[in-house]
């Protein structure tokens, strides 16, 4: 195998912009030259400690994440990036599954690893080495990074991504959006997540831009950071945009150029509230860990609200029926992707890989359609589709209708088995502050806006929607709490 192309591209950028800030955190900042020297020192230390092909890292968002990742790739290792909120037993299972010889962790996670007997090393990024004195090692395995799926429909799977898949996805994003070295990216998504790692970290650092990494997502601090560092690019999940819109303190966010939302459906009300508050549109994108992750995106000069934009130019995105045949524009089918950004497969799971990738085409499990102008629209997950009294219903359509009701802040709809109707829709509703809506009012408004079989039979009010480790609405937790 070759030496790391990701590190090579980073080093080329470091030679071009040695004194430019590469990464800025609350307590530290690295120029490109300094980040290169620290990454070289980490590579040297990892090469001494890890003899096998795979290591794991367990780090929360911080500038130190970067030299650990680059150092591991520099040392020729395949890196399993572990989700920071995974419980100790799951962490142990993940480490054992991928055969990681060592976990490089920040100090806060050491007790969690020790609890289940996982060998770890507290990553030291304080050292610096002359990059020319640390040779770049060849990697034994084709996959450079192992990332984990969100686990919303089962136990997280380890996704094998090659450097080519990651870099080609970055190139697709860069050429389509016009992202360049002058940008300042705010990294508030978890860096163990595909969007966080590829879009908010690696895209800027192989382009010559600057990444600002807050310690944690605190709305007022995030807005202050945008003002202080003149952030131009913000990538977040809809729930994060919601809370930013509710922050009462005033900050100058006029530097923002691109505000992208991904990972889940963007409610119209959330988009409108953010635009009214800050004067910037939220642009919806779409992706999946298995595609490194970006599939499509809207842009400031070509935005169609309600869609997830147009596909990256270096991907072949199609919509197919259950037999794998292409369907015409306007007709709903399964969104499928072909291209170099597609994963190599699920780690040591050829059966799951074969179900996902057929004849070189990845079947995403998402239902959607193309409109006449080539914008992709999502209808919901294939496994979310339910039949009520014989009629097809996507819960996302019901959620959108509920969130259009004045006084509703957020909604989530789940389906439970029902002997008579096949399925029973149960709506969880989070109201806006001071809203006096009740179940009767919700039901009456739904009847005005939805076909009868789409109206939830039962409603349940919640103070706060539960979230997964990647910020998505946790429907499994909601279903378990249904009354």
N, C-alpha and C positions, 0 to 999 in steps of 0.2 A: 504493500500500500504506500501511497505518497505521504509526504509531510503535509501539515495542515494548510489548506488554501485560505481558511478564514484568518489564521494568524499571519500568513504571508500578506494578505490584502491589508490587514491592520498595520503591519510593519511598513508597507509602502506608504500608507497614509501618514504614519508617524514620521517618516522621513520627509514628507512634504510639509507637515504642520507640527514640527517638534514642540513648539512653545504654546500651542493652542490648548486650552482646557479640553480634555477628552471627557472626564467624568467629574462631576461636582456633587458632593454630599453635604449633609449638615455640618460635619466636623472636619472634612478633608476634601481635597481636590487633587486630581492628577492631570498633568499635562500629558500630551501624547508621548513625549520622550520619557517622562517618569513612569507612565503606565507600561511602556515597553520594557523598561529596566526592571520594574517590579514583576512583570509577567515572566521575564527570563529567570529571575531568582526563584520564583515559585516553580517553574518548570524544572529547574535543577533539583529542588527539594523533593518534588513529586517523583522524579526519575530515581532518586535514591530510596524512596520509601515504597513505591509501588512497582513491583516487577511484572505483574500480570497485565493484561491488555485493558482492563476496565477498572475505573474508580468511580466513586459517587461523591456528590457534594450536597451539603445541606446548609443553605445560607439564606437568610432573609435579605430583602433589598438593601444594599449598601454598596459603596464604591469598592469594597473588598471583594465582592462577588466577581468583579471583572478580571483582576489578575489571577484569581483561582481558576476561572473558566479558561482564559487564554493560556495560562501556565500548563494546565492539564492537556490541552490540545497541542501545545508546543512540545510537551513531553511524549507525544504520540499516544495518548490514552483516549479511550472511548469514555465519555462522561455521562453518567446517569444523574440527572438533575432531579433530586427528590423534592416532593411537595412539602413545604414547611409545616403544614397543619396536619400532616398524616400522624396518627397515633403510633406509639412505639411498636406494637405488634405488626402493623402494616409496613412500617419502615424496615423492620427486620425481614419481612417477606420479600419486599422489593429488592433489598440488598442481596439476599440469597438468590433470588430468581435471576438476576443479571450477572451474578458472579463477581460482584465488586470486591476487590481485595481490601479496600480501605475507604472510609468515608471522611472526606475533608469537611469539617464543620466549623461554624462560628461557635464561640464559647457558650452561647445561650442554649444550644441544642445538645451539648455533651451529656447532661444528665439523662435526657430522653434516650439517647443512644446507649448509654451505659446500662440503663434499666433493662435492656434486652440483649446485652452482651455484644453489641456491634463495635468492632475496633474502629477508632476514629483518631484523627489528628486535627488539632486546632490550627487552622490555616494561618500561617504567618506571612503577611504581605508587606512587612516593614523592610525586608531586605531588598537590595538592588544589585543587579549583575549587568556587566557589559553584554548586551545582546549578542554581539559577535563571538563571545566566548562560550555561548551555550548553544550547541548544535540543535537544530530541529529534528526530532526523532520521527521515524516512520511508524505509522499506526498499523497494527496487525489486523484490525477489523474494518470492514467497509463502512459500518455505521459509526459516525463520529459522536453523536449525541443520542441519548435515550431520554425521551420526555414522556410524561404520563398523561393519559386522557383524564378528563374531569371526573369520571366515575359516576356521572348522573344516572346511568342505566345499568350499573353493575360495578364490580371491582375495577379500579383503574388498570389499563393495559399499558405496557411499555412500548412506545412507538420508536422504531429505528429510523433515524434521519441521517442521511449522508451529508457531507459538506456541500456537495453539488446541489442537493435539494434545497438546503438552506440558502446558499448563495444565489441560486437561480430565483428563489422566491423574493429575496432582497432586491435583485436586479429588476424583477417584474414590478415590484412596488416603487422602486426608485424611478424607473423610466416612465411609468404611468402617472405618478404624482408630481414629478419634478423635484423631488426631495434632493437637496444638495448640501454642500459643506457649510453653508451659512446658517443652517437650521439649528435650533436648540430644542431637543426632545425632553419631555418630562416623563420619567419612567415611574408610573404609579401602579401598573399592573404587576402581579408577582412575577419575578424573573425566572421562576421555575416553569412558568406557563409559556406556551408556544408564542402567543402574542407578545408577552413581555420580553422574552429572550430575543426573538427574531426582529420584531418591529421596533420596540423601544430601546433595545440595547445594541444588537449587532448591526442593524441598518445604519444608525448614525456612526458607529465606530469603524465601519469599513468605508465610510463616505467622507470622513473628516469633520463631521458635525460634533456637537457637544451634547452629552447626556447629563441631565440633572436627576439625581436619585434621592427623593425624600426618605427619611427613616421609616415613616409609616403614613398612611392616608389619613390626614387630619384636614378637613376642608379649609379652615382658615389659613393653616400653614401652607397648604397647596396653592391657594390663591396668592398668598404673599410671595411664594417662590416664583410663580409665574410673573409677577410684577418685578421682582428683584433681578431675575436672570433673563428677562425678556424672552420667555419661552414662546416658541413658534408652533410647536406640535404637541398636541395632547391626545393620547389614545387611552380610552377608558371604557368600562362597562356602563350600561345605562344607569345602574343604581348609583354609581359614583357621580355621574352628571346630575342626578336628582339632588343629591345632598349638596353639591357645589352651588346649585341654583338657590338653595334654601339658606345659604350663608348670608347673614345680614351685613357684615362688614364690607366696606367698599374697597376695591383694589383695581388697579389699572391692568386690564388684561387685553389691551389693544394690540399687543405684539402677536397674539395668536393668529396663525394662518390656517392651520389644519386641525380640526377637532373631530376625531374618528371614534365611532362606537362600534363595538363588536361583541362577540361571545353569546349574545342573546338579543331578542327582539327589542327594538327601540320604540317605546311608547310615544305617540304623537305629542301628548301633553308634556312629557319630559323634554322633548326636543324644543317645543315652543317656549317653555319656561326658561330654558337655558339661553335661547336666542334673545328673548326679551331682556334677560338679566345681563348678558354679556355682549350682545350684538354679534354673535357668531353662530353660524349654523352647525349643528352636529351632523356629520356625514356618516351614514351607515355603511359598514363593510361586512364582509362575511368570510369565514375561514374555518379550518379544522386542524387540530394537531397533526393529523395524518397528511396534511398538505403543506406543512412547514411554516405558517399556517394559512396565508392569505389566498383567497380564491377571487374575490371581487371587491370593488370599492367605488363609492361615489367620490366626486371631486368638486371643489368650490365652483368651477365653471361648467360642470355637467352633473348636477345633482337631481335625482328624481326621488322625492320623498316616498317612502313606502317600499322602495326597492333597496337592494343591497349593492346597487351599482352594476358596472360592467366588469367582466372577467379580466384578469391580468392578461396582457397580450401574449405572454409565453406559456399560457395554459389553454388547453382545449376543454371547454366546459359545455356539457350537453345535458339535455333533460330526456329521460328515457322511461318507457313503460315497464311493466313487470316482466316482460319478455326480453328487455334490453334493447328494444327498438326506439329510435329517435321519435320524439313527438313534436308537433308543430308549435309555433309561437302561440301563447295564450292557453295552452293545454298543460295541466298539472301532471308532473311525473317526478321521478327521482333525479336529483341533481348529481351529475357524474363528472369526474375530473380526470384528465389525462395530461401528463407532462412530467418534466424532470423534478418538479417540486414534490411529487407524490412520494410518500414514505417507501422504505425498502420492505416494510412489513411490521407485524407485531412480533416482539422478541420471543423466540422459541414457541410460537403459536401459529404453525402453518395452517391449521384449520380455520382459525379466525381470519388470517390473512387472505386465504383463498375465498372466503365469503365476501370480504371487503373489496379485493382487487380481482377483477375478472377480465381476462384477455387484455391486460394492461390498463384497464379503466377502473378507477376507484369509485365505488358507489358510496356516497356520503351518508345515506340514510335520511337525508333531508328532502322534503317534497317542495317543489317550486315550479316556476314557469318563467320563460322569457317573454317580455312584451315585444311589440312590433319594432321597437327601437333598440333592442338588444340589452335592455336592463333586466337583471335577474331579480325575481321576486320569490320570497320564501313563504310557504304555506304552513310549515310545521314539520316536526320529525315524523318519519314514516311510522315509527312505533307509537307516536302520539295520536295518530288517527283512530277515532273511535266511531262506532255506529250506534246511533240512538234511534230506536224504532225503524231500523233499516236504512237510516240516512247518515251519510258521512259528515263528521264534524271534526274540525281541527280546533283544539282548545285555544290556540293563539288568536283565532278570529273572535272568539267570545271574549277573551281578555281585552282585545283592542276595543270592542264595543263597550265593555264595562268601564275602561279607563277614559272613554270619551264622555262619561257622565259627570256632570259638575259635582265636585265634592269627593270624587274617588281619586286617590293618590296612586294606587297600584292594585293590580288584580292578578290572580293565578287560578287557573281552572284545572282540576283533575277529574278523572272519570273512575267511577267504581262500578263493579259488576251489578247488573240488575236483571232479575229473572224475566220481568215483563217486557222491558224496553231494550235489553241488551247492555245498556250502560246508563249510568246516572251521573250527570254533570254536577260537580260540587265546586262552588266558587269561593275562594278566599279573597277578602277585600280589605285593603288598608285604606282608611279614609284620610282625607286632608284634615289638618287641625281645624277645629271649630265646625266641622261638617256635622249636620244633624240627619244625614241619610239613614234610613232604616231598611230592613229587608223588603218590606212591602213596596217602598219607593223604587228600590233597585229592580225588583221583579217587574213592576209596572213599566219602567223605562226600557228594560230589556225586551219586553213584549212588543214595544213600539219599534224597536230597531233590529230585532232578530227574528228569524223563522221560529215557530213554536218549539221545534225539537232542539234548537240551539240555546234556549233559555235554561240556565241552571235550575235544577229542581231545588237545590239547597244552597244557602249562603252562610258564610262564617266570617265574622269580622276579626281581624288580627291587628295588634298594635304595630308589629314590625315583621316584614317578610324575612324568613331565614335565608341565609346565603351559603353557597358551597365555598370551597377554598379558593375558587377563582372568581367569586363575586356573582355567580348566577343565582337566580331564585332556586332554592332547594325544594323541589316539589315532592321528593320522597319524605322529607321531614314534615312538610305540610300534610301529606296524605296520612302520615302516622298520627298527626294531631287532630284529625277530623273528628268532629262531634256530631 
